[in-house]
């Protein structure tokens, strides 16, 4: 019975992943969500049909390129340490270079949280007062704390310091993806491929200028999972496993403080530990899960108390979660389920009263549910568009986040912003996205009989991200960490394609 439950659970995650990635592959192969120069600022995604022949040709050429790299022995001859160092420092170097030449400045939420952090560094807690920024968005407290430390070190509101932290985080993500891939597949060739794919993920470098903690949070979340994997290894001593577990808890706690969305990683780790408890017939994994939850929660509560003592204000929970869910079920100027100011306006118009605004949100949710129930076709269309506007937007807002810029630009940078290179980068990202979706689908299906639960962890995170943003506010920007998490599977999928081509070639030669 126990083995049946475990197998069913693993098969459920596997086939749900195959279906989801198959859907993304099909949609991305025939269409693309995109921003134009006119719609980028307002974040209004447009849709177009793609050229099926060209998409197929580009995918074939990409696979043949990797096949050639393998056949010529290049993948075997490159020393692994050199390739790792090249990939990590290439990504960090390009990230720093983009920070230097892009001349971006802060607006919207970035500007608000930066200014709040600067005031905090001057011991000014104006925005902790009732109705002010930190009472409305307490989820930004972790990011504000990091910025405060940087501003105290700089002695000014030097937000570029955080960009440099993000650049290093990008390099850390590349290294951690390599380590996780090595754990997943134990294949030198797949390790090489994930490093090459990471260098090709130009989105990461473009995200360096975005002061929102997305890449820093992802680096911490990936590090947490890797530490948990070490803690689960029974060959290690009890002391070693405890140290790795504590590190895992601290990393995931810090990740959630930076961006609350990384709670999805925590949920996935807890589910993995529950699986391990059943598999091993031991309570130890359950204790590990409780410790992860306790330490990460303690870190969040500790930071809140720290700023409450300093500011002399009680930090509330901010807007009720139901406001975000209600907004995620509505149309707006951007797209289905995207930000339309409903949550913010409702909360402020209710006098920042959580009880009143929650009641309004619940009424709005009921209204949307009735509309969906009365018109199933509308509901299907709504959630289809909500999904593709996020997951099938190949830039994941990597170009959009750089829209606020000024200064003297080189012709290359200017072209990236509004010239031919903008089009080139967009099309490259579209091809890159299609390659990853196809490779992940191939990987999941071909290896369907041999997956271990740990190997499906990142797919569980991706499915969690899909479920969360189907319910919550939508935005292609929010999907980027899940896309990056696909790279290990993408590398394995490309290698499976190389193996298949090699098999066909051998059969042809033998005949």
Kinemage of the C-alpha trace (Angstrom):
@kinemage 1
@onewidth
@group {chain A} dominant
@subgroup {mainchain}
@vectorlist {calphas} color= white
{ca unk a 1} P 0.000 0.000 0.000
{ca unk a 2} L 2.781 2.409 0.927
{ca unk a 3} L 4.712 1.697 -2.275
{ca unk a 4} L 1.505 2.107 -4.273
{ca unk a 5} L 0.880 5.550 -2.771
{ca unk a 6} L 4.486 6.621 -3.369
{ca unk a 7} L 4.465 5.415 -6.965
{ca unk a 8} L 1.099 7.033 -7.678
{ca unk a 9} L 2.296 10.323 -6.237
{ca unk a 10} L 5.458 10.308 -8.336
{ca unk a 11} L 3.559 9.314 -11.476
{ca unk a 12} L 1.022 12.073 -10.865
{ca unk a 13} L 3.743 14.746 -10.720
{ca unk a 14} L 5.534 13.245 -13.724
{ca unk a 15} L 2.533 13.055 -16.039
{ca unk a 16} L 1.210 16.422 -14.916
{ca unk a 17} L 4.641 17.826 -15.803
{ca unk a 18} L 4.610 16.096 -19.193
{ca unk a 19} L 1.146 17.455 -19.983
{ca unk a 20} L 2.028 20.978 -18.847
{ca unk a 21} L 5.309 21.113 -20.763
{ca unk a 22} L 3.611 19.580 -23.802
{ca unk a 23} L 1.022 22.345 -23.646
{ca unk a 24} L 3.706 25.030 -23.402
{ca unk a 25} L 5.632 23.462 -26.287
{ca unk a 26} L 2.558 23.369 -28.520
{ca unk a 27} L 1.512 26.922 -27.712
{ca unk a 28} L 5.027 28.357 -28.097
{ca unk a 29} L 5.520 26.492 -31.377
{ca unk a 30} L 2.484 28.080 -33.020
{ca unk a 31} L 2.264 31.490 -31.295
{ca unk a 32} L 4.039 34.124 -29.215
{ca unk a 33} L 2.960 36.690 -26.652
{ca unk a 34} L 4.961 39.881 -26.973
{ca unk a 35} L 5.208 43.590 -26.179
{ca unk a 36} L 5.488 46.241 -28.868
{ca unk a 37} L 7.197 49.593 -28.413
{ca unk a 38} L 3.772 51.114 -27.863
{ca unk a 39} L 2.472 48.461 -25.462
{ca unk a 40} L 5.665 47.707 -23.512
{ca unk a 41} L 5.388 50.604 -21.074
{ca unk a 42} L 1.786 49.715 -20.221
{ca unk a 43} L 2.559 45.970 -20.115
{ca unk a 44} L -0.152 45.020 -22.588
{ca unk a 45} L 0.852 41.695 -24.172
{ca unk a 46} L -0.056 41.179 -27.831
{ca unk a 47} L -0.302 37.836 -29.635
{ca unk a 48} L 0.884 36.610 -33.008
{ca unk a 49} L 1.027 33.337 -34.932
{ca unk a 50} L 4.499 31.933 -35.552
{ca unk a 51} L 6.015 30.381 -38.663
{ca unk a 52} L 5.870 26.640 -37.948
{ca unk a 53} L 8.484 25.765 -40.552
{ca unk a 54} L 11.000 28.297 -39.201
{ca unk a 55} L 10.422 27.210 -35.608
{ca unk a 56} L 10.976 23.595 -36.562
{ca unk a 57} L 14.081 24.501 -38.567
{ca unk a 58} L 15.613 26.497 -35.715
{ca unk a 59} L 14.985 23.664 -33.230
{ca unk a 60} L 16.618 21.175 -35.597
{ca unk a 61} L 19.608 23.456 -36.140
{ca unk a 62} L 20.052 23.912 -32.381
{ca unk a 63} L 20.031 20.167 -31.737
{ca unk a 64} L 22.407 19.555 -34.666
{ca unk a 65} L 24.772 22.177 -33.230
{ca unk a 66} L 24.951 20.322 -29.922
{ca unk a 67} L 25.294 17.041 -31.841
{ca unk a 68} L 28.254 18.523 -33.722
{ca unk a 69} L 29.835 19.689 -30.461
{ca unk a 70} L 29.612 16.130 -29.197
{ca unk a 71} L 30.813 14.477 -32.412
{ca unk a 72} L 33.851 16.708 -32.698
{ca unk a 73} L 34.797 15.871 -29.128
{ca unk a 74} L 34.659 19.497 -28.003
{ca unk a 75} L 32.471 18.607 -25.024
{ca unk a 76} L 34.989 15.961 -23.986
{ca unk a 77} L 38.080 18.101 -24.437
{ca unk a 78} L 36.937 21.133 -22.457
{ca unk a 79} L 38.133 20.735 -18.834
{ca unk a 80} L 35.059 20.866 -16.601
{ca unk a 81} L 36.538 23.394 -14.180
{ca unk a 82} L 37.409 25.750 -17.022
{ca unk a 83} L 33.900 25.497 -18.486
{ca unk a 84} L 32.326 26.116 -15.075
{ca unk a 85} L 34.543 29.133 -14.463
{ca unk a 86} L 33.925 30.454 -17.974
{ca unk a 87} L 30.146 30.148 -17.628
{ca unk a 88} L 30.001 31.723 -14.171
{ca unk a 89} L 32.334 34.617 -14.931
{ca unk a 90} L 30.844 35.190 -18.382
{ca unk a 91} L 27.396 35.683 -16.857
{ca unk a 92} L 28.733 37.863 -14.032
{ca unk a 93} L 30.885 39.877 -16.459
{ca unk a 94} L 28.071 40.534 -18.942
{ca unk a 95} L 25.740 41.387 -16.044
{ca unk a 96} L 28.191 43.987 -14.706
{ca unk a 97} L 28.792 45.330 -18.209
{ca unk a 98} L 25.049 45.758 -18.771
{ca unk a 99} L 24.764 47.551 -15.436
{ca unk a 100} L 27.469 49.970 -16.544
{ca unk a 101} L 26.178 50.746 -20.049
{ca unk a 102} L 22.377 50.519 -19.657
{ca unk a 103} L 21.933 53.713 -17.595
{ca unk a 104} L 18.671 52.504 -16.079
{ca unk a 105} L 16.984 54.300 -13.209
{ca unk a 106} L 14.276 53.320 -10.755
{ca unk a 107} L 10.543 53.861 -11.078
{ca unk a 108} L 7.340 52.357 -9.647
{ca unk a 109} L 7.850 49.741 -6.900
{ca unk a 110} L 11.627 49.743 -7.331
{ca unk a 111} L 11.788 53.474 -6.656
{ca unk a 112} L 9.418 53.221 -3.698
{ca unk a 113} L 11.247 50.427 -1.892
{ca unk a 114} L 14.630 52.060 -2.599
{ca unk a 115} L 13.495 55.385 -1.171
{ca unk a 116} L 11.987 53.704 1.882
{ca unk a 117} L 15.277 51.848 2.417
{ca unk a 118} L 17.291 55.056 2.163
{ca unk a 119} L 15.073 56.736 4.744
{ca unk a 120} L 15.426 53.723 7.050
{ca unk a 121} L 19.201 53.970 6.732
{ca unk a 122} L 18.793 57.519 8.051
{ca unk a 123} L 16.591 56.194 10.881
{ca unk a 124} L 13.539 57.804 9.295
{ca unk a 125} L 10.516 55.492 9.559
{ca unk a 126} L 7.922 57.723 7.919
{ca unk a 127} L 6.736 54.940 5.613
{ca unk a 128} L 6.060 52.588 8.530
{ca unk a 129} L 3.163 54.751 9.686
{ca unk a 130} L -0.441 53.536 9.166
{ca unk a 131} L -1.527 53.638 5.529
{ca unk a 132} L 2.046 54.137 4.258
{ca unk a 133} L 4.118 51.889 1.974
{ca unk a 134} L 5.433 49.349 4.482
{ca unk a 135} L 1.999 48.858 6.020
{ca unk a 136} L 0.519 48.170 2.586
{ca unk a 137} L 3.422 46.057 1.257
{ca unk a 138} L 5.111 44.423 4.277
{ca unk a 139} L 6.315 41.704 1.879
{ca unk a 140} L 8.986 44.199 0.751
{ca unk a 141} L 10.587 44.296 4.200
{ca unk a 142} L 13.297 41.743 3.387
{ca unk a 143} L 14.381 43.567 0.242
{ca unk a 144} L 14.305 46.887 2.113
{ca unk a 145} L 16.556 45.420 4.813
{ca unk a 146} L 19.168 44.374 2.243
{ca unk a 147} L 19.054 47.768 0.562
{ca unk a 148} L 19.383 49.502 3.926
{ca unk a 149} L 22.612 47.616 4.636
{ca unk a 150} L 23.986 48.530 1.203
{ca unk a 151} L 23.001 52.186 1.569
{ca unk a 152} L 24.598 52.386 5.002
{ca unk a 153} L 27.802 50.982 3.512
{ca unk a 154} L 27.678 53.414 0.591
{ca unk a 155} L 26.521 56.389 2.613
{ca unk a 156} L 24.000 57.245 -0.092
{ca unk a 157} L 21.096 55.775 -2.084
{ca unk a 158} L 23.444 53.915 -4.405
{ca unk a 159} L 21.088 51.288 -5.835
{ca unk a 160} L 23.766 50.149 -8.298
{ca unk a 161} L 25.345 48.258 -5.419
{ca unk a 162} L 22.314 45.971 -5.452
{ca unk a 163} L 22.759 45.511 -9.199
{ca unk a 164} L 26.279 44.245 -8.546
{ca unk a 165} L 24.876 41.892 -5.886
{ca unk a 166} L 22.428 40.687 -8.537
{ca unk a 167} L 25.278 40.175 -11.011
{ca unk a 168} L 27.032 37.893 -8.507
{ca unk a 169} L 23.686 36.178 -7.833
{ca unk a 170} L 23.415 35.449 -11.559
{ca unk a 171} L 26.766 33.699 -11.447
{ca unk a 172} L 25.681 31.791 -8.340
{ca unk a 173} L 22.523 30.624 -10.138
{ca unk a 174} L 24.644 29.289 -13.012
{ca unk a 175} L 26.918 27.393 -10.622
{ca unk a 176} L 24.003 26.021 -8.595
{ca unk a 177} L 22.210 24.857 -11.740
{ca unk a 178} L 25.381 22.977 -12.666
{ca unk a 179} L 25.604 21.359 -9.211
{ca unk a 180} L 21.929 20.390 -9.240
{ca unk a 181} L 22.198 19.032 -12.791
{ca unk a 182} L 25.189 16.936 -11.723
{ca unk a 183} L 23.114 15.537 -8.852
{ca unk a 184} L 20.107 14.897 -11.089
{ca unk a 185} L 21.798 13.142 -13.997
{ca unk a 186} L 25.453 12.370 -13.088
{ca unk a 187} L 26.481 13.034 -16.693
{ca unk a 188} L 29.427 15.139 -17.777
{ca unk a 189} L 27.807 15.874 -21.147
{ca unk a 190} L 24.576 17.101 -19.558
{ca unk a 191} L 26.621 19.222 -17.145
{ca unk a 192} L 28.365 20.836 -20.116
{ca unk a 193} L 25.045 21.486 -21.817
{ca unk a 194} L 23.442 23.161 -18.800
{ca unk a 195} L 26.428 25.504 -18.539
{ca unk a 196} L 26.148 26.373 -22.231
{ca unk a 197} L 22.404 26.938 -21.897
{ca unk a 198} L 22.998 29.169 -18.879
{ca unk a 199} L 25.391 31.343 -20.867
{ca unk a 200} L 22.740 31.557 -23.570
{ca unk a 201} L 20.067 32.735 -21.133
{ca unk a 202} L 20.501 36.428 -21.903
{ca unk a 203} L 17.444 37.198 -19.752
{ca unk a 204} L 19.543 36.730 -16.611
{ca unk a 205} L 22.001 39.420 -17.598
{ca unk a 206} L 19.246 41.855 -18.576
{ca unk a 207} L 17.537 41.310 -15.219
{ca unk a 208} L 20.609 42.623 -13.381
{ca unk a 209} L 19.302 46.189 -13.422
{ca unk a 210} L 15.942 45.244 -11.911
{ca unk a 211} L 15.946 46.087 -8.190
{ca unk a 212} L 13.429 43.491 -7.092
{ca unk a 213} L 15.445 40.571 -5.742
{ca unk a 214} L 14.289 37.988 -8.295
{ca unk a 215} L 17.748 36.566 -9.083
{ca unk a 216} L 19.067 36.892 -5.523
{ca unk a 217} L 16.005 35.060 -4.240
{ca unk a 218} L 16.405 32.333 -6.860
{ca unk a 219} L 20.074 31.815 -5.972
{ca unk a 220} L 19.153 31.399 -2.294
{ca unk a 221} L 16.272 29.020 -3.115
{ca unk a 222} L 18.445 26.811 -5.344
{ca unk a 223} L 21.163 26.775 -2.670
{ca unk a 224} L 18.550 25.717 -0.117
{ca unk a 225} L 17.466 22.745 -2.237
{ca unk a 226} L 21.076 21.666 -2.809
{ca unk a 227} L 21.778 21.808 0.931
{ca unk a 228} L 18.627 19.771 1.590
{ca unk a 229} L 19.802 17.138 -0.889
{ca unk a 230} L 23.088 16.902 1.032
{ca unk a 231} L 21.144 16.632 4.307
{ca unk a 232} L 19.121 13.697 2.939
{ca unk a 233} L 22.214 11.659 2.102
{ca unk a 234} L 22.349 8.840 4.657
{ca unk a 235} L 26.078 8.275 4.087
{ca unk a 236} L 26.808 11.538 5.913
{ca unk a 237} L 27.253 11.805 9.665
{ca unk a 238} L 24.413 13.124 11.799
{ca unk a 239} L 26.342 16.322 12.505
{ca unk a 240} L 26.960 16.974 8.808
{ca unk a 241} L 23.316 16.381 7.943
{ca unk a 242} L 22.153 18.742 10.678
{ca unk a 243} L 24.523 21.459 9.457
{ca unk a 244} L 23.285 21.101 5.884
{ca unk a 245} L 19.671 21.145 7.070
{ca unk a 246} L 20.203 24.354 9.044
{ca unk a 247} L 21.904 25.912 6.025
{ca unk a 248} L 18.959 24.845 3.861
{ca unk a 249} L 16.499 26.432 6.292
{ca unk a 250} L 18.480 29.674 6.501
{ca unk a 251} L 18.804 29.898 2.713
{ca unk a 252} L 15.101 29.310 2.057
{ca unk a 253} L 14.166 31.678 4.865
{ca unk a 254} L 16.357 34.391 3.342
{ca unk a 255} L 14.962 33.642 -0.127
{ca unk a 256} L 11.386 34.110 1.086
{ca unk a 257} L 12.335 37.346 2.829
{ca unk a 258} L 13.700 38.668 -0.463
{ca unk a 259} L 10.665 37.503 -2.475
{ca unk a 260} L 7.643 35.845 -0.910
{ca unk a 261} L 7.002 33.825 -4.069
{ca unk a 262} L 9.924 31.558 -3.160
{ca unk a 263} L 7.640 30.037 -0.527
{ca unk a 264} L 6.778 27.688 -3.396
{ca unk a 265} L 10.275 26.201 -3.063
{ca unk a 266} L 9.656 25.661 0.651
{ca unk a 267} L 6.340 23.911 -0.021
{ca unk a 268} L 8.042 21.683 -2.615
{ca unk a 269} L 10.823 20.784 -0.150
{ca unk a 270} L 8.294 19.913 2.529
{ca unk a 271} L 6.437 17.656 0.064
{ca unk a 272} L 9.720 15.987 -0.876
{ca unk a 273} L 10.465 15.342 2.806
{ca unk a 274} L 6.988 13.883 3.350
{ca unk a 275} L 7.667 11.537 0.436
{ca unk a 276} L 11.019 10.567 1.967
{ca unk a 277} L 9.375 9.893 5.338
{ca unk a 278} L 7.012 7.386 3.722
{ca unk a 279} L 9.733 5.905 1.524
{ca unk a 280} L 12.201 5.345 4.366
{ca unk a 281} L 9.576 4.604 7.039
{ca unk a 282} L 11.276 7.130 9.303
{ca unk a 283} L 10.135 10.207 11.184
{ca unk a 284} L 13.423 12.014 10.617
{ca unk a 285} L 12.356 13.629 7.287
{ca unk a 286} L 9.201 14.924 9.023
{ca unk a 287} L 11.339 16.515 11.735
{ca unk a 288} L 13.481 18.030 8.987
{ca unk a 289} L 10.375 19.498 7.334
{ca unk a 290} L 9.201 21.011 10.606
{ca unk a 291} L 12.637 22.487 11.212
{ca unk a 292} L 12.657 24.069 7.742
{ca unk a 293} L 9.271 25.662 8.374
{ca unk a 294} L 10.183 26.773 11.899
{ca unk a 295} L 13.522 28.408 11.065
{ca unk a 296} L 12.257 30.144 7.918
{ca unk a 297} L 9.175 31.410 9.777
{ca unk a 298} L 11.324 32.535 12.708
{ca unk a 299} L 13.537 34.528 10.351
{ca unk a 300} L 10.519 36.306 8.889
{ca unk a 301} L 9.029 37.049 12.281
{ca unk a 302} L 12.400 38.113 13.658
{ca unk a 303} L 12.933 40.667 10.897
{ca unk a 304} L 9.428 42.063 11.431
{ca unk a 305} L 9.979 42.438 15.182
{ca unk a 306} L 13.379 44.046 14.543
{ca unk a 307} L 11.818 46.796 12.426
{ca unk a 308} L 8.819 47.160 14.726
{ca unk a 309} L 11.159 47.913 17.631
{ca unk a 310} L 13.193 50.365 15.545
{ca unk a 311} L 10.202 52.149 14.029
{ca unk a 312} L 7.925 52.052 17.062
{ca unk a 313} L 5.125 50.874 14.730
{ca unk a 314} L 3.307 47.558 14.553
{ca unk a 315} L 3.773 46.161 11.047
{ca unk a 316} L 0.472 44.756 9.832
{ca unk a 317} L -0.016 41.938 7.323
{ca unk a 318} L -0.838 44.482 4.624
{ca unk a 319} L -3.424 43.863 1.966
{ca unk a 320} L -5.496 40.687 2.483
{ca unk a 321} L -4.473 37.852 0.165
{ca unk a 322} L -8.036 37.705 -1.128
{ca unk a 323} L -7.498 41.056 -2.874
{ca unk a 324} L -4.758 39.546 -5.025
{ca unk a 325} L -6.864 36.461 -5.770
{ca unk a 326} L -9.850 38.627 -6.738
{ca unk a 327} L -7.650 40.706 -9.047
{ca unk a 328} L -6.300 37.524 -10.617
{ca unk a 329} L -9.852 36.666 -11.715
{ca unk a 330} L -10.509 40.000 -13.428
{ca unk a 331} L -9.782 41.618 -16.757
{ca unk a 332} L -7.876 44.876 -17.038
{ca unk a 333} L -5.940 47.171 -19.350
{ca unk a 334} L -2.966 44.795 -19.397
{ca unk a 335} L -4.275 41.246 -19.756
{ca unk a 336} L -6.474 38.682 -18.053
{ca unk a 337} L -5.518 38.410 -14.379
{ca unk a 338} L -2.756 41.034 -14.623
{ca unk a 339} L -2.447 44.021 -12.300
{ca unk a 340} L -5.420 46.381 -12.675
{ca unk a 341} L -5.117 48.344 -9.384
{ca unk a 342} L -8.182 46.613 -7.877
{ca unk a 343} L -6.267 45.388 -4.823
{ca unk a 344} L -4.511 48.683 -4.085
{ca unk a 345} L -7.540 50.912 -4.707
{ca unk a 346} L -9.842 48.684 -2.668
{ca unk a 347} L -7.467 48.595 0.272
{ca unk a 348} L -6.912 52.368 0.298
{ca unk a 349} L -10.584 53.203 -0.245
{ca unk a 350} L -11.470 51.055 2.747
{ca unk a 351} L -9.115 53.109 4.902
{ca unk a 352} L -6.534 50.281 4.854
{ca unk a 353} L -9.020 48.213 6.849
{ca unk a 354} L -8.129 44.554 6.289
{ca unk a 355} L -11.569 43.273 7.362
{ca unk a 356} L -13.532 45.631 5.087
{ca unk a 357} L -11.272 45.129 2.071
{ca unk a 358} L -11.332 41.344 2.590
{ca unk a 359} L -15.135 41.388 2.498
{ca unk a 360} L -15.073 43.398 -0.752
{ca unk a 361} L -12.525 40.982 -2.228
{ca unk a 362} L -14.663 37.954 -1.338
{ca unk a 363} L -17.668 39.545 -3.022
{ca unk a 364} L -15.564 40.177 -6.134
{ca unk a 365} L -14.367 36.551 -6.114
{ca unk a 366} L -17.943 35.292 -5.894
{ca unk a 367} L -18.943 37.580 -8.741
{ca unk a 368} L -16.136 36.238 -10.946
{ca unk a 369} L -16.959 32.628 -10.049
{ca unk a 370} L -20.597 33.139 -11.028
{ca unk a 371} L -19.509 34.659 -14.324
{ca unk a 372} L -17.179 31.728 -15.023
{ca unk a 373} L -19.885 29.200 -14.079
{ca unk a 374} L -22.475 30.836 -16.316
{ca unk a 375} L -20.112 30.971 -19.294
{ca unk a 376} L -17.586 28.078 -19.262
{ca unk a 377} L -16.211 29.096 -22.664
{ca unk a 378} L -15.405 32.552 -21.321
{ca unk a 379} L -13.730 30.981 -18.273
{ca unk a 380} L -11.636 28.688 -20.481
{ca unk a 381} L -10.635 31.599 -22.731
{ca unk a 382} L -9.832 33.781 -19.718
{ca unk a 383} L -7.463 31.268 -18.112
{ca unk a 384} L -5.946 30.253 -21.428
{ca unk a 385} L -4.998 33.881 -22.106
{ca unk a 386} L -3.874 34.359 -18.521
{ca unk a 387} L -1.550 31.375 -18.879
{ca unk a 388} L -0.067 32.125 -22.293
{ca unk a 389} L 0.394 35.833 -21.506
{ca unk a 390} L 2.776 34.735 -18.752
{ca unk a 391} L 4.411 31.504 -19.877
{ca unk a 392} L 4.559 32.162 -23.621
{ca unk a 393} L 6.089 35.640 -23.406
{ca unk a 394} L 9.662 34.646 -24.319
{ca unk a 395} L 11.458 37.682 -22.852
{ca unk a 396} L 9.769 37.230 -19.442
{ca unk a 397} L 9.859 41.042 -19.272
{ca unk a 398} L 13.686 41.033 -19.405
{ca unk a 399} L 13.581 43.878 -21.927
{ca unk a 400} L 10.631 45.580 -20.249
{ca unk a 401} L 12.415 45.905 -16.890
{ca unk a 402} L 15.023 48.120 -18.585
{ca unk a 403} L 12.504 50.582 -19.990
{ca unk a 404} L 13.474 53.397 -17.579
{ca unk a 405} L 16.809 54.670 -18.877
{ca unk a 406} L 18.506 57.960 -19.674
{ca unk a 407} L 21.937 59.241 -20.580
{ca unk a 408} L 24.393 58.913 -23.441
{ca unk a 409} L 24.103 55.444 -24.944
{ca unk a 410} L 26.259 53.681 -27.445
{ca unk a 411} L 24.557 52.771 -30.730
{ca unk a 412} L 24.447 49.147 -29.584
{ca unk a 413} L 22.615 49.908 -26.341
{ca unk a 414} L 20.226 52.282 -28.105
{ca unk a 415} L 19.481 49.554 -30.633
{ca unk a 416} L 18.741 47.124 -27.808
{ca unk a 417} L 16.217 49.577 -26.413
{ca unk a 418} L 14.352 50.539 -29.576
{ca unk a 419} L 16.216 49.406 -32.686
{ca unk a 420} L 17.060 46.306 -34.663
{ca unk a 421} L 18.789 44.594 -31.736
{ca unk a 422} L 15.537 44.783 -29.777
{ca unk a 423} L 13.913 42.696 -32.521
{ca unk a 424} L 16.926 40.363 -32.730
{ca unk a 425} L 16.969 39.760 -28.973
{ca unk a 426} L 13.219 39.166 -28.884
{ca unk a 427} L 13.404 36.610 -31.693
{ca unk a 428} L 16.436 34.949 -30.098
{ca unk a 429} L 14.579 34.606 -26.796
{ca unk a 430} L 11.601 33.182 -28.668
{ca unk a 431} L 13.791 30.498 -30.259
{ca unk a 432} L 15.575 29.869 -26.964
{ca unk a 433} L 12.252 29.449 -25.158
{ca unk a 434} L 11.000 26.990 -27.778
{ca unk a 435} L 14.229 24.982 -27.483
{ca unk a 436} L 13.913 24.735 -23.702
{ca unk a 437} L 10.225 23.765 -23.812
{ca unk a 438} L 10.924 21.092 -26.437
{ca unk a 439} L 13.984 19.719 -24.653
{ca unk a 440} L 12.240 19.544 -21.266
{ca unk a 441} L 9.285 17.722 -22.851
{ca unk a 442} L 11.635 15.211 -24.489
{ca unk a 443} L 13.562 14.712 -21.245
{ca unk a 444} L 10.464 14.089 -19.140
{ca unk a 445} L 8.963 11.617 -21.594
{ca unk a 446} L 12.031 9.583 -22.569
{ca unk a 447} L 13.100 9.193 -18.927
{ca unk a 448} L 9.544 8.599 -17.688
{ca unk a 449} L 10.332 5.159 -16.257
{ca unk a 450} L 13.444 6.113 -14.319
{ca unk a 451} L 12.709 9.345 -12.436
{ca unk a 452} L 13.522 9.576 -8.742
{ca unk a 453} L 11.519 11.951 -6.527
{ca unk a 454} L 14.522 14.256 -5.954
{ca unk a 455} L 14.986 14.581 -9.712
{ca unk a 456} L 11.422 15.836 -10.129
{ca unk a 457} L 11.830 18.523 -7.451
{ca unk a 458} L 12.276 21.456 -9.827
{ca unk a 459} L 9.316 20.263 -11.912
{ca unk a 460} L 7.265 20.261 -8.711
{ca unk a 461} L 8.360 23.867 -8.146
{ca unk a 462} L 7.407 24.761 -11.730
{ca unk a 463} L 3.967 23.167 -11.337
{ca unk a 464} L 3.579 25.041 -8.061
{ca unk a 465} L 4.423 28.291 -9.855
{ca unk a 466} L 1.844 27.527 -12.525
{ca unk a 467} L -0.867 26.798 -9.932
{ca unk a 468} L -0.010 29.866 -7.861
{ca unk a 469} L -0.041 32.352 -10.722
{ca unk a 470} L -3.185 30.823 -12.164
{ca unk a 471} L -4.875 31.876 -8.925
{ca unk a 472} L -2.789 34.969 -8.075
{ca unk a 473} L -1.838 38.097 -9.988
{ca unk a 474} L -0.396 37.318 -13.410
{ca unk a 475} L 2.797 38.706 -14.931
{ca unk a 476} L 5.372 37.203 -17.289
{ca unk a 477} L 8.088 38.645 -15.052
{ca unk a 478} L 6.982 36.336 -12.224
{ca unk a 479} L 7.470 33.252 -14.407
{ca unk a 480} L 11.155 33.824 -15.118
{ca unk a 481} L 12.520 31.915 -12.065
{ca unk a 482} L 10.518 28.850 -13.120
{ca unk a 483} L 11.861 29.129 -16.648
{ca unk a 484} L 15.433 29.201 -15.319
{ca unk a 485} L 14.581 26.141 -13.201
{ca unk a 486} L 13.818 24.242 -16.428
{ca unk a 487} L 17.426 24.457 -17.663
{ca unk a 488} L 18.695 21.203 -16.052
{ca unk a 489} L 15.859 19.266 -17.714
{ca unk a 490} L 16.448 21.160 -20.943
{ca unk a 491} L 20.108 20.121 -20.968
{ca unk a 492} L 19.146 16.475 -20.370
{ca unk a 493} L 16.521 16.660 -23.117
{ca unk a 494} L 19.031 17.990 -25.643
{ca unk a 495} L 21.417 15.177 -24.725
{ca unk a 496} L 18.607 12.644 -25.269
{ca unk a 497} L 18.092 14.125 -28.751
{ca unk a 498} L 21.829 13.824 -29.459
{ca unk a 499} L 21.717 10.171 -28.382
{ca unk a 500} L 18.726 9.525 -30.666
{ca unk a 501} L 20.515 11.098 -33.663
{ca unk a 502} L 23.617 9.052 -32.908
{ca unk a 503} L 21.493 5.893 -32.780
{ca unk a 504} L 19.908 6.669 -36.149
{ca unk a 505} L 23.333 7.321 -37.684
{ca unk a 506} L 24.730 4.024 -36.416
{ca unk a 507} L 21.765 2.045 -37.712
{ca unk a 508} L 22.154 3.707 -41.091
{ca unk a 509} L 25.878 2.842 -41.200
{ca unk a 510} L 25.222 -0.750 -40.148
{ca unk a 511} L 22.634 -1.213 -42.887
